[in-house]
Amino acid sequence: MDGHSLRDASVDGHAIGDGSALSRLRVVGVRDGQQVVVRLRLPRGAVVRVADISHDPSAAGGWRRPGQGVAMVRPEVRVESSVRV
């Protein structure tokens, strides 16, 4: 969030928090193909950063399995986008 706060946050219809403003909201454990609906009340002009993170490197285009003897430690594929509301 670009210096603003999130209000009236809900995920799949379930209210998040105790009603006080949030500065970030993270949804984890979403399976491939699963949809999650996030609703927020934001001030006009706020910038929201949305990220999709996977720890499965095969999700990256052009990825190839590393050669024998190469170990991957905490691989991560991250796609981010910022949206002004």
N, CA, C and O atoms as a GROMACS GRO file, in nm:
protein
  340
    1MET      N    1   0.084  -0.118   0.000
    1MET     CA    2   0.000   0.000   0.000
    1MET      C    3   0.088   0.123   0.000
    1MET      O    4   0.189   0.128   0.071
    2ASP      N    5   0.054   0.218  -0.076
    2ASP     CA    6   0.132   0.338  -0.099
    2ASP      C    7   0.103   0.445   0.007
    2ASP      O    8   0.051   0.552  -0.027
    3GLY      N    9   0.134   0.419   0.134
    3GLY     CA   10   0.113   0.516   0.240
    3GLY      C   11  -0.032   0.527   0.287
    3GLY      O   12  -0.063   0.610   0.372
    4HIS      N   13  -0.120   0.445   0.234
    4HIS     CA   14  -0.261   0.446   0.273
    4HIS      C   15  -0.289   0.323   0.360
    4HIS      O   16  -0.200   0.241   0.383
    5SER      N   17  -0.412   0.311   0.408
    5SER     CA   18  -0.448   0.196   0.489
    5SER      C   19  -0.569   0.125   0.430
    5SER      O   20  -0.652   0.187   0.364
    6LEU      N   21  -0.577  -0.004   0.455
    6LEU     CA   22  -0.688  -0.088   0.408
    6LEU      C   23  -0.797  -0.088   0.513
    6LEU      O   24  -0.768  -0.102   0.632
    7ARG      N   25  -0.921  -0.073   0.472
    7ARG     CA   26  -1.034  -0.076   0.566
    7ARG      C   27  -1.137  -0.175   0.515
    7ARG      O   28  -1.147  -0.201   0.396
    8ASP      N   29  -1.215  -0.229   0.608
    8ASP     CA   30  -1.324  -0.323   0.575
    8ASP      C   31  -1.275  -0.437   0.486
    8ASP      O   32  -1.338  -0.470   0.386
    9ALA      N   33  -1.162  -0.496   0.522
    9ALA     CA   34  -1.104  -0.605   0.443
    9ALA      C   35  -1.180  -0.735   0.467
    9ALA      O   36  -1.217  -0.767   0.580
   10SER      N   37  -1.202  -0.810   0.358
   10SER     CA   38  -1.260  -0.944   0.369
   10SER      C   39  -1.198  -1.034   0.263
   10SER      O   40  -1.160  -0.988   0.156
   11VAL      N   41  -1.188  -1.161   0.296
   11VAL     CA   42  -1.139  -1.262   0.203
   11VAL      C   43  -1.245  -1.369   0.193
   11VAL      O   44  -1.282  -1.431   0.293
   12ASP      N   45  -1.296  -1.391   0.072
   12ASP     CA   46  -1.404  -1.487   0.047
   12ASP      C   47  -1.521  -1.465   0.143
   12ASP      O   48  -1.582  -1.560   0.191
   13GLY      N   49  -1.552  -1.336   0.169
   13GLY     CA   50  -1.668  -1.302   0.251
   13GLY      C   51  -1.644  -1.303   0.401
   13GLY      O   52  -1.736  -1.272   0.477
   14HIS      N   53  -1.524  -1.336   0.445
   14HIS     CA   54  -1.491  -1.340   0.587
   14HIS      C   55  -1.414  -1.214   0.625
   14HIS      O   56  -1.308  -1.187   0.568
   15ALA      N   57  -1.466  -1.137   0.722
   15ALA     CA   58  -1.400  -1.014   0.766
   15ALA      C   59  -1.263  -1.045   0.824
   15ALA      O   60  -1.245  -1.145   0.892
   16ILE      N   61  -1.167  -0.957   0.796
   16ILE     CA   62  -1.030  -0.973   0.844
   16ILE      C   63  -1.002  -0.864   0.947
   16ILE      O   64  -1.032  -0.747   0.924
   17GLY      N   65  -0.944  -0.901   1.059
   17GLY     CA   66  -0.904  -0.806   1.161
   17GLY      C   67  -1.020  -0.765   1.251
   17GLY      O   68  -1.130  -0.819   1.244
   18ASP      N   69  -0.990  -0.668   1.335
   18ASP     CA   70  -1.086  -0.622   1.436
   18ASP      C   71  -1.153  -0.491   1.397
   18ASP      O   72  -1.214  -0.425   1.481
   19GLY      N   73  -1.143  -0.452   1.271
   19GLY     CA   74  -1.203  -0.328   1.224
   19GLY      C   75  -1.104  -0.214   1.212
   19GLY      O   76  -1.134  -0.112   1.150
   20SER      N   77  -0.986  -0.229   1.273
   20SER     CA   78  -0.885  -0.125   1.259
   20SER      C   79  -0.819  -0.137   1.122
   20SER      O   80  -0.825  -0.242   1.058
   21ALA      N   81  -0.756  -0.030   1.078
   21ALA     CA   82  -0.695  -0.027   0.944
   21ALA      C   83  -0.576  -0.122   0.936
   21ALA      O   84  -0.503  -0.141   1.034
   22LEU      N   85  -0.557  -0.181   0.820
   22LEU     CA   86  -0.444  -0.269   0.792
   22LEU      C   87  -0.350  -0.199   0.694
   22LEU      O   88  -0.395  -0.116   0.615
   23SER      N   89  -0.223  -0.231   0.700
   23SER     CA   90  -0.129  -0.176   0.602
   23SER      C   91  -0.094  -0.279   0.496
   23SER      O   92  -0.043  -0.245   0.390
   24ARG      N   93  -0.121  -0.407   0.526
   24ARG     CA   94  -0.096  -0.512   0.426
   24ARG      C   95  -0.186  -0.630   0.455
   24ARG      O   96  -0.229  -0.651   0.569
   25LEU      N   97  -0.213  -0.707   0.353
   25LEU     CA   98  -0.294  -0.827   0.364
   25LEU      C   99  -0.228  -0.934   0.280
   25LEU      O  100  -0.201  -0.912   0.162
   26ARG      N  101  -0.203  -1.049   0.339
   26ARG     CA  102  -0.137  -1.158   0.268
   26ARG      C  103  -0.225  -1.281   0.276
   26ARG      O  104  -0.267  -1.322   0.384
   27VAL      N  105  -0.252  -1.342   0.160
   27VAL     CA  106  -0.331  -1.464   0.152
   27VAL      C  107  -0.236  -1.575   0.108
   27VAL      O  108  -0.174  -1.565   0.002
   28VAL      N  109  -0.223  -1.680   0.189
   28VAL     CA  110  -0.131  -1.789   0.158
   28VAL      C  111  -0.208  -1.919   0.142
   28VAL      O  112  -0.320  -1.933   0.191
   29GLY      N  113  -0.145  -2.014   0.074
   29GLY     CA  114  -0.204  -2.148   0.061
   29GLY      C  115  -0.306  -2.160  -0.050
   29GLY      O  116  -0.383  -2.256  -0.052
   30VAL      N  117  -0.307  -2.066  -0.144
   30VAL     CA  118  -0.401  -2.073  -0.256
   30VAL      C  119  -0.346  -2.172  -0.359
   30VAL      O  120  -0.234  -2.157  -0.408
   31ARG      N  121  -0.426  -2.272  -0.390
   31ARG     CA  122  -0.384  -2.375  -0.484
   31ARG      C  123  -0.396  -2.325  -0.628
   31ARG      O  124  -0.475  -2.235  -0.656
   32ASP      N  125  -0.319  -2.382  -0.718
   32ASP     CA  126  -0.323  -2.348  -0.859
   32ASP      C  127  -0.466  -2.364  -0.912
   32ASP      O  128  -0.526  -2.470  -0.896
   33GLY      N  129  -0.520  -2.260  -0.974
   33GLY     CA  130  -0.654  -2.265  -1.029
   33GLY      C  131  -0.762  -2.221  -0.931
   33GLY      O  132  -0.876  -2.197  -0.972
   34GLN      N  133  -0.730  -2.209  -0.803
   34GLN     CA  134  -0.827  -2.167  -0.702
   34GLN      C  135  -0.845  -2.015  -0.710
   34GLN      O  136  -0.748  -1.942  -0.728
   35GLN      N  137  -0.968  -1.968  -0.695
   35GLN     CA  138  -0.996  -1.825  -0.694
   35GLN      C  139  -1.023  -1.778  -0.552
   35GLN      O  140  -1.088  -1.848  -0.474
   36VAL      N  141  -0.974  -1.659  -0.520
   36VAL     CA  142  -0.996  -1.598  -0.390
   36VAL      C  143  -1.046  -1.456  -0.416
   36VAL      O  144  -0.988  -1.384  -0.497
   37VAL      N  145  -1.154  -1.417  -0.348
   37VAL     CA  146  -1.209  -1.282  -0.364
   37VAL      C  147  -1.168  -1.199  -0.243
   37VAL      O  148  -1.200  -1.232  -0.129
   38VAL      N  149  -1.096  -1.090  -0.269
   38VAL     CA  150  -1.053  -0.997  -0.164
   38VAL      C  151  -1.126  -0.865  -0.188
   38VAL      O  152  -1.120  -0.810  -0.297
   39ARG      N  153  -1.194  -0.815  -0.085
   39ARG     CA  154  -1.263  -0.686  -0.094
   39ARG      C  155  -1.203  -0.591   0.009
   39ARG      O  156  -1.176  -0.630   0.123
   40LEU      N  157  -1.182  -0.467  -0.033
   40LEU     CA  158  -1.121  -0.365   0.052
   40LEU      C  159  -1.188  -0.230   0.028
   40LEU      O  160  -1.242  -0.206  -0.080
   41ARG      N  161  -1.185  -0.145   0.127
   41ARG     CA  162  -1.224  -0.005   0.108
   41ARG      C  163  -1.095   0.076   0.112
   41ARG      O  164  -1.021   0.073   0.210
   42LEU      N  165  -1.069   0.148   0.003
   42LEU     CA  166  -0.945   0.223  -0.011
   42LEU      C  167  -0.974   0.368  -0.046
   42LEU      O  168  -1.076   0.397  -0.109
   43PRO      N  169  -0.886   0.458  -0.006
   43PRO     CA  170  -0.903   0.598  -0.048
   43PRO      C  171  -0.873   0.611  -0.198
   43PRO      O  172  -0.789   0.539  -0.252
   44ARG      N  173  -0.940   0.704  -0.263
   44ARG     CA  174  -0.916   0.729  -0.405
   44ARG      C  175  -0.769   0.764  -0.427
   44ARG      O  176  -0.711   0.842  -0.351
   45GLY      N  177  -0.710   0.707  -0.530
   45GLY     CA  178  -0.571   0.734  -0.562
   45GLY      C  179  -0.470   0.643  -0.495
   45GLY      O  180  -0.350   0.653  -0.521
   46ALA      N  181  -0.516   0.553  -0.409
   46ALA     CA  182  -0.424   0.460  -0.343
   46ALA      C  183  -0.363   0.366  -0.446
   46ALA      O  184  -0.426   0.333  -0.547
   47VAL      N  185  -0.241   0.323  -0.421
   47VAL     CA  186  -0.174   0.226  -0.508
   47VAL      C  187  -0.164   0.095  -0.432
   47VAL      O  188  -0.113   0.090  -0.320
   48VAL      N  189  -0.215  -0.012  -0.494
   48VAL     CA  190  -0.213  -0.145  -0.433
   48VAL      C  191  -0.115  -0.230  -0.511
   48VAL      O  192  -0.120  -0.236  -0.634
   49ARG      N  193  -0.025  -0.298  -0.440
   49ARG     CA  194   0.068  -0.390  -0.504
   49ARG      C  195   0.016  -0.532  -0.483
   49ARG      O  196  -0.007  -0.575  -0.370
   50VAL      N  197  -0.001  -0.604  -0.593
   50VAL     CA  198  -0.050  -0.741  -0.589
   50VAL      C  199   0.062  -0.832  -0.636
   50VAL      O  200   0.127  -0.804  -0.737
   51ALA      N  201   0.085  -0.941  -0.564
   51ALA     CA  202   0.192  -1.034  -0.601
   51ALA      C  203   0.140  -1.177  -0.599
   51ALA      O  204   0.060  -1.214  -0.512
   52ASP      N  205   0.186  -1.256  -0.693
   52ASP     CA  206   0.159  -1.400  -0.695
   52ASP      C  207   0.294  -1.468  -0.680
   52ASP      O  208   0.384  -1.447  -0.761
   53ILE      N  209   0.308  -1.549  -0.577
   53ILE     CA  210   0.435  -1.613  -0.547
   53ILE      C  211   0.416  -1.764  -0.546
   53ILE      O  212   0.323  -1.815  -0.485
   54SER      N  213   0.506  -1.834  -0.614
   54SER     CA  214   0.503  -1.980  -0.615
   54SER      C  215   0.642  -2.030  -0.579
   54SER      O  216   0.743  -1.969  -0.615
   55HIS      N  217   0.647  -2.141  -0.508
   55HIS     CA  218   0.776  -2.203  -0.476
   55HIS      C  219   0.801  -2.322  -0.566
   55HIS      O  220   0.888  -2.405  -0.538
   56ASP      N  221   0.725  -2.330  -0.673
   56ASP     CA  222   0.743  -2.434  -0.776
   56ASP      C  223   0.810  -2.369  -0.896
   56ASP      O  224   0.743  -2.298  -0.971
   57PRO      N  225   0.940  -2.390  -0.916
   57PRO     CA  226   1.011  -2.321  -1.024
   57PRO      C  227   0.960  -2.358  -1.163
   57PRO      O  228   0.985  -2.285  -1.259
   58SER      N  229   0.889  -2.468  -1.177
   58SER     CA  230   0.838  -2.506  -1.308
   58SER      C  231   0.729  -2.411  -1.356
   58SER      O  232   0.689  -2.416  -1.473
   59ALA      N  233   0.680  -2.322  -1.268
   59ALA     CA  234   0.580  -2.222  -1.306
   59ALA      C  235   0.642  -2.111  -1.392
   59ALA      O  236   0.569  -2.039  -1.460
   60ALA      N  237   0.773  -2.098  -1.390
   60ALA     CA  238   0.842  -1.994  -1.468
   60ALA      C  239   0.860  -2.041  -1.612
   60ALA      O  240   0.906  -2.152  -1.637
   61GLY      N  241   0.824  -1.954  -1.705
   61GLY     CA  242   0.842  -1.987  -1.846
   61GLY      C  243   0.989  -2.010  -1.878
   61GLY      O  244   1.075  -1.934  -1.835
   62GLY      N  245   1.018  -2.114  -1.953
   62GLY     CA  246   1.155  -2.144  -1.993
   62GLY      C  247   1.238  -2.216  -1.887
   62GLY      O  248   1.356  -2.240  -1.908
   63TRP      N  249   1.176  -2.250  -1.774
   63TRP     CA  250   1.250  -2.316  -1.667
   63TRP      C  251   1.292  -2.456  -1.709
   63TRP      O  252   1.215  -2.528  -1.773
   64ARG      N  253   1.412  -2.494  -1.673
   64ARG     CA  254   1.462  -2.630  -1.697
   64ARG      C  255   1.517  -2.685  -1.566
   64ARG      O  256   1.578  -2.612  -1.488
   65ARG      N  257   1.496  -2.812  -1.545
   65ARG     CA  258   1.548  -2.877  -1.424
   65ARG      C  259   1.701  -2.864  -1.424
   65ARG      O  260   1.766  -2.888  -1.525
   66PRO      N  261   1.758  -2.825  -1.308
   66PRO     CA  262   1.904  -2.810  -1.302
   66PRO      C  263   1.975  -2.943  -1.319
   66PRO      O  264   1.918  -3.050  -1.296
   67GLY      N  265   2.098  -2.934  -1.360
   67GLY     CA  266   2.177  -3.055  -1.382
   67GLY      C  267   2.205  -3.131  -1.254
   67GLY      O  268   2.182  -3.082  -1.144
   68GLN      N  269   2.254  -3.252  -1.272
   68GLN     CA  270   2.285  -3.337  -1.159
   68GLN      C  271   2.389  -3.270  -1.070
   68GLN      O  272   2.485  -3.210  -1.119
   69GLY      N  273   2.370  -3.280  -0.940
   69GLY     CA  274   2.462  -3.220  -0.844
   69GLY      C  275   2.430  -3.075  -0.810
   69GLY      O  276   2.499  -3.014  -0.729
   70VAL      N  277   2.325  -3.019  -0.872
   70VAL     CA  278   2.284  -2.881  -0.843
   70VAL      C  279   2.163  -2.886  -0.751
   70VAL      O  280   2.063  -2.949  -0.784
   71ALA      N  281   2.172  -2.820  -0.637
   71ALA     CA  282   2.061  -2.818  -0.542
   71ALA      C  283   1.996  -2.680  -0.543
   71ALA      O  284   2.064  -2.578  -0.543
   72MET      N  285   1.864  -2.679  -0.545
   72MET     CA  286   1.791  -2.552  -0.538
   72MET      C  287   1.751  -2.528  -0.393
   72MET      O  288   1.693  -2.615  -0.328
   73VAL      N  289   1.781  -2.409  -0.344
   73VAL     CA  290   1.748  -2.373  -0.207
   73VAL      C  291   1.642  -2.263  -0.212
   73VAL      O  292   1.668  -2.153  -0.261
   74ARG      N  293   1.523  -2.294  -0.162
   74ARG     CA  294   1.411  -2.200  -0.156
   74ARG      C  295   1.384  -2.131  -0.290
   74ARG      O  296   1.390  -2.008  -0.298
   75PRO      N  297   1.354  -2.208  -0.394
   75PRO     CA  298   1.321  -2.143  -0.522
   75PRO      C  299   1.192  -2.063  -0.509
   75PRO      O  300   1.103  -2.098  -0.432
   76GLU      N  301   1.184  -1.954  -0.586
   76GLU     CA  302   1.064  -1.871  -0.580
   76GLU      C  303   1.040  -1.806  -0.716
   76GLU      O  304   1.132  -1.750  -0.776
   77VAL      N  305   0.918  -1.814  -0.763
   77VAL     CA  306   0.875  -1.743  -0.883
   77VAL      C  307   0.777  -1.637  -0.836
   77VAL      O  308   0.680  -1.669  -0.768
   78ARG      N  309   0.802  -1.510  -0.871
   78ARG     CA  310   0.721  -1.399  -0.821
   78ARG      C  311   0.678  -1.311  -0.938
   78ARG      O  312   0.760  -1.270  -1.020
   79VAL      N  313   0.548  -1.283  -0.944
   79VAL     CA  314   0.493  -1.190  -1.042
   79VAL      C  315   0.424  -1.079  -0.965
   79VAL      O  316   0.337  -1.107  -0.882
   80GLU      N  317   0.461  -0.954  -0.990
   80GLU     CA  318   0.402  -0.841  -0.918
   80GLU      C  319   0.344  -0.739  -1.015
   80GLU      O  320   0.392  -0.722  -1.127
   81SER      N  321   0.240  -0.671  -0.967
   81SER     CA  322   0.178  -0.565  -1.044
   81SER      C  323   0.125  -0.461  -0.946
   81SER      O  324   0.072  -0.495  -0.840
   82SER      N  325   0.138  -0.333  -0.982
   82SER     CA  326   0.083  -0.225  -0.901
   82SER      C  327  -0.038  -0.167  -0.972
   82SER      O  328  -0.038  -0.150  -1.094
   83VAL      N  329  -0.141  -0.136  -0.892
   83VAL     CA  330  -0.266  -0.085  -0.947
   83VAL      C  331  -0.306   0.040  -0.869
   83VAL      O  332  -0.312   0.037  -0.746
   84ARG      N  333  -0.335   0.150  -0.939
   84ARG     CA  334  -0.386   0.271  -0.874
   84ARG      C  335  -0.538   0.266  -0.880
   84ARG      O  336  -0.595   0.246  -0.987
   85VAL      N  337  -0.603   0.285  -0.764
   85VAL     CA  338  -0.750   0.279  -0.760
   85VAL      C  339  -0.809   0.419  -0.758
   85VAL      O  340  -0.931   0.435  -0.754
   0.00000   0.00000   0.00000
